[in-house]
Each structure stands twice: as C-alpha cells, then as structure tokens.
Amino acid sequence: MHVSMSPTIGILPRSLQQLLAEVVQKIVLAVQPEKIICYGLRSVHYQDWGCFLDEGIMRNSSRLKLDLLIIAPVTRGQLEQDISFAAEQQCKILADVHCITHKVHSVNDNLIKGNPFFSSLYNKGLLVYDSGQTELETPFEMAGATVERHIIQAIWSRWYGLAQHFYKSAVDSQDFERPDLTAFMLHQAMEHTCGALIRVFTGYRPNTHNLSRLLMMVENFTDQLTKLFPKSTKEEEAIYAVLQHGYLDARYKDEYIVPTGVLNILIQRVQEAQTIAAILYQEKLSLYSLPKVG
C-alpha cells in the first residue's frame, strides 16, 4: 500500500519549511533516495553580545537540527552508512542533520513485522520526499502494552546492565592508573546507556559507536544527556573529545595520555548520565500497565 502519514510539512513555520526544503533538495541531488522521512526537528536559539560587536546590539541566531530516515532504493550500491554520511555532508552549512539510512526492502520488512520505530515513522513522521517508485507496506499492528512492557524490561536489563558494568570497570581502571582502559570503558558505558534509552523510547537498535550520533538520537525524547557535554568552550570541547574518541584512540594510539582531572570529570558526568537514564526509564515504564494476574 502507499505510504499515508497524518502530519504534513504544513505544520511547520514557513521559515522552517523553506530551510527543510533546501536540505531535502541537497540530499536528493546527492544520494537519489527513494523516500525521506523527517522524524525529529529542533531549533536551537543563540544570543550573542560582546564588546567587539556593534555597540548595544544583541545578536540573535538559530541552528536547525534534523533527524531524517533516508529510504534508499535496493539498486543503490552504496553502504547505508556511506549514504548517510554523504547526505549529512551536503547539509552542514544549512543545518545539523542526522541521517539513518535503510534500503526500502528492509524498511518494508520491518513495517510488516510491526517494528515500533518504523511503524511510528510511518504513522507520525513527515514524508518530506517521495520518488513514487516504491510503496511502503502498512505496519502490522503491535500487541498490547503488556507485551511491550515485557520487551522494554528485557532490553533495559540487558543493555543498561552492560552500561553499568562498563562504568564500574572505568572507575576501577582509573584507580589502577590506566587512562586508556578508563577512557574506553567510559565510552562503552555512555554508548550502551544511549543505546538502551534509544531502544526503549524509539524501538530502534542503533549500530554505531559514534557518541555524537547516539546523543543526537537521544535528543528526540530528552536533551538532558546532551546538556552534560555542552562543548561551549575549547576546554569543554576537549573534555568531550576524550570521551568521543575513547573507542579508538584508547585502543590504537601507541602513547595515550589524558590528564587525570579530565577523566575524573568524565567519570562524574557519565555517572550523572546513567542516573538520568534510569529515571527516564522508570518514567517510561510507568506508562505501561502491569500484566494481569489470574
């Protein structure tokens, strides 16, 4: 059946419609997708004032963040992550764009199975481009809340449990003065914390180690984790970079040196992230009814 989504681009202010249209046009020219669905949009506003700006003038600016599902044709030979990267690079000047790419047959398979992520995008997403070449299947109706509660509890126990173990290993490694292991374990703790949240809240299973991409996906339902890593100064950028690159640098650099103070800051922030994640999970779980007894 043909895709039928209730929201339209008309729900957005005209200025955002125009910017979104420009982003979509660049992506279409770059990767020739089958369809593009927008499933998240955030406008971040900035105010600047300084002695060396125009006297008495407060500058206002904004930056758009977009989450897009690119549905690629089966005949497209590129890897899905390469399509996402190419699309994102085309839009850097206009907005911060995070793309997930799946081939159309994969999307249809997930819709038939009732995957909650793809079903939600089908029903609630903004279809911002459609080549009209291939139709999407109608999502299979998921089972009731009792089944969903059981599923999210199992997912959370598995992935958040791993995140906690990675965090404990990071603390132990810091005590043994192993900055390489500390950074790697902190990265894994944060990656699995984000992954657990994304799976519980969206039903999507991410397949990336890139923390920036994971945090952008988390922003679809909370900005609390992103705020722990503000990157608002050179110092903050350097602190986050240690965490972001911990997956590779800590393992492959011949000489890996990180100030103890930076690792201590990251240990504290990752712990805070896990505390926030646990609260968010409990709030999400409370929305599902308990299984009936008898």
C-alpha positions in Angstrom: 0.0 0.0 0.0 1.1 3.6 -0.5 2.5 5.4 2.5 0.0 7.6 4.3 1.2 9.8 7.0 -1.0 12.2 9.0 1.4 15.1 9.6 2.5 17.3 6.7 5.2 19.8 6.3 2.5 22.5 6.6 2.6 22.1 10.4 5.9 23.9 10.4 6.5 27.7 10.3 7.2 28.9 6.8 10.8 29.7 7.5 11.5 26.2 8.7 9.5 24.8 5.7 11.8 26.6 3.4 15.0 25.5 5.2 13.8 21.9 5.3 13.0 22.0 1.6 16.6 23.2 0.9 18.0 20.4 3.0 15.9 17.8 1.2 16.8 19.2 -2.2 20.6 18.8 -1.4 20.1 15.3 -0.1 18.1 14.2 -3.1 20.7 15.5 -5.5 23.5 13.9 -3.5 22.1 10.4 -2.9 19.0 9.9 -5.0 16.8 8.4 -2.3 13.5 6.5 -2.6 11.9 8.5 0.2 12.9 10.8 3.1 11.0 10.9 6.4 11.7 13.6 9.0 11.1 12.2 12.5 12.7 15.0 14.6 13.3 18.7 14.3 14.8 21.0 16.9 15.6 24.7 16.6 18.4 25.9 18.9 18.5 29.6 19.5 21.5 31.7 20.4 22.0 35.2 21.7 25.4 36.9 21.5 26.7 40.2 22.9 30.3 41.4 23.2 32.5 44.5 23.4 33.7 44.0 19.9 30.2 43.6 18.3 28.1 46.5 17.3 27.6 48.6 20.4 24.4 47.9 22.2 23.3 45.2 19.7 22.3 41.7 20.9 22.7 39.3 18.0 20.1 36.5 17.6 20.6 33.4 15.6 19.4 29.9 15.4 20.6 26.5 14.2 18.3 23.8 13.0 18.7 20.1 14.0 17.0 17.5 11.9 16.6 13.7 12.2 15.9 12.0 8.9 15.3 8.5 7.7 16.6 8.0 4.2 15.0 5.1 2.4 17.3 4.1 -0.3 16.4 2.0 -3.4 17.5 -1.6 -3.5 19.6 -0.9 -6.6 21.6 1.7 -4.7 25.1 0.1 -4.4 26.5 2.3 -1.6 26.6 1.1 2.0 23.9 2.6 4.1 26.3 4.5 6.4 28.0 6.0 3.4 24.7 7.3 2.1 24.0 8.9 5.5 27.4 10.5 5.6 27.2 11.9 2.1 23.7 13.3 2.9 24.9 14.9 6.1 28.0 16.5 4.5 25.8 18.2 1.9 23.7 19.9 4.5 26.4 21.1 7.0 26.1 24.7 6.0 22.3 24.7 6.4 21.7 22.6 9.5 22.9 19.8 11.8 21.4 16.8 10.1 21.5 13.3 11.5 20.5 10.6 8.9 19.6 7.0 9.3 19.6 5.1 6.0 17.9 1.8 5.2 17.1 0.1 1.9 13.4 0.1 1.0 13.0 -3.7 1.3 14.5 -3.6 4.8 12.0 -0.8 5.8 9.1 -2.8 4.4 10.2 -6.0 6.2 10.3 -4.0 9.5 6.8 -2.5 8.8 5.3 -5.9 8.1 6.8 -7.2 11.4 5.4 -4.2 13.3 8.8 -2.7 14.3 7.9 0.2 16.6 10.4 2.6 15.2 9.5 2.2 11.6 5.8 2.0 12.4 6.0 5.2 14.4 7.7 7.0 11.4 5.0 5.6 9.1 2.2 6.9 11.2 3.6 10.1 12.6 6.7 11.1 10.5 6.8 13.9 8.0 7.2 12.5 4.5 9.4 15.2 3.0 10.4 13.5 -0.2 8.9 10.6 -2.2 10.2 9.5 -5.6 7.0 7.4 -6.0 8.9 4.4 -7.3 8.1 2.0 -4.4 5.3 1.9 -2.0 5.6 1.2 1.7 3.8 -1.6 3.4 1.1 -0.9 6.0 2.6 -1.6 9.5 1.5 -4.7 11.3 -0.4 -3.7 14.5 1.7 -4.4 17.6 0.4 -6.4 20.5 -0.8 -4.8 23.7 1.1 -2.8 26.3 1.7 -5.9 28.4 4.0 -7.4 25.7 5.7 -4.1 25.2 6.4 -3.7 28.9 8.0 -7.1 28.9 10.1 -6.3 25.9 11.4 -3.0 27.2 12.2 -4.5 30.6 14.3 -7.2 28.9 16.1 -4.6 26.6 16.8 -2.4 29.6 18.1 -5.1 31.8 20.5 -6.3 29.1 21.9 -3.0 27.7 21.7 -0.7 30.7 23.2 -3.6 32.8 26.1 -3.7 30.4 26.5 0.1 30.7 26.7 -0.1 34.5 29.4 -2.8 34.3 31.4 -0.7 31.8 31.1 2.3 34.2 32.4 0.2 37.2 35.3 -1.0 35.1 36.1 2.6 34.2 36.3 3.5 37.8 38.4 0.5 38.6 40.8 1.3 35.7 41.1 4.9 37.0 42.1 3.5 40.4 44.8 1.4 38.7 46.0 4.4 36.7 45.1 3.0 33.3 43.8 6.1 31.4 43.4 4.0 28.2 41.1 1.5 29.8 39.3 4.2 31.7 38.5 6.2 28.5 37.5 3.1 26.6 35.2 1.8 29.4 33.6 5.3 29.8 32.9 5.4 26.1 31.3 2.0 26.3 29.3 3.0 29.3 28.0 6.0 27.5 27.4 4.2 24.3 25.3 1.5 26.0 23.4 4.0 28.1 22.4 5.9 25.0 21.6 2.6 23.2 19.4 1.4 26.0 17.4 4.6 26.0 17.1 4.7 22.2 15.8 1.2 22.1 13.3 1.7 25.0 12.0 5.1 23.7 12.0 4.6 19.9 12.3 0.8 19.3 15.3 1.4 17.1 18.6 -0.5 17.5 21.5 1.7 16.6 24.6 0.2 15.1 27.1 2.9 15.6 29.9 3.6 18.2 29.7 7.4 17.4 28.5 9.1 20.6 27.6 12.3 18.9 25.2 10.4 16.6 23.8 8.5 19.6 23.3 11.6 21.6 21.5 13.3 18.7 19.1 10.4 18.6 18.5 10.7 22.3 17.6 14.3 21.8 14.4 13.1 20.1 13.0 12.5 23.6 15.3 14.3 26.0 18.1 16.9 26.0 19.2 16.1 29.5 22.2 13.9 28.4 23.4 16.4 25.8 23.5 19.1 28.4 26.1 17.2 30.4 28.5 17.7 27.5 28.0 21.4 26.5 31.1 21.8 24.2 30.6 25.6 24.8 34.3 26.3 25.3 37.6 24.9 24.0 38.1 23.2 27.3 34.6 21.6 27.2 35.2 20.5 23.6 38.5 18.8 24.7 36.8 17.0 27.5 34.1 15.7 25.2 36.6 14.7 22.6 38.3 12.3 25.1 35.0 10.5 25.5 34.0 10.6 21.9 37.3 9.2 20.7 37.8 6.8 23.6 36.6 3.8 21.5 39.5 4.1 19.0 42.2 6.3 20.5 42.5 4.4 23.8 43.0 1.2 21.9 45.2 2.1 19.0 47.4 5.1 20.0 50.9 3.9 20.9 51.1 6.7 23.5 47.8 7.5 25.2 48.0 10.3 27.7 44.9 12.0 29.3 45.0 14.3 32.3 43.6 12.6 35.4 41.4 15.6 36.0 39.7 15.2 32.7 38.9 11.5 33.3 37.6 12.4 36.7 35.2 14.9 35.1 34.0 12.3 32.6 33.6 9.7 35.3 31.2 12.1 37.1 29.3 13.1 34.0 28.8 9.5 32.8 27.5 8.6 36.2 25.1 11.5 36.0 24.0 10.4 32.6 23.3 6.9 33.9 21.3 8.3 36.8 19.2 10.4 34.4 18.7 7.4 32.1 17.4 5.3 34.9 14.9 8.0 35.9 13.7 8.3 32.3 13.4 4.6 32.0 11.2 4.4 35.1 9.0 7.2 33.9 8.6 5.4 30.5 7.9 2.0 32.2 5.2 3.6 34.3 3.2 4.4 31.2 2.7 0.6 30.6 0.1 -1.3 32.7 1.3 -4.2 34.7 0.5 -7.7 33.4 -2.8 -9.1 34.7 -2.6 -11.9 37.2 -5.0 -14.8 37.0 
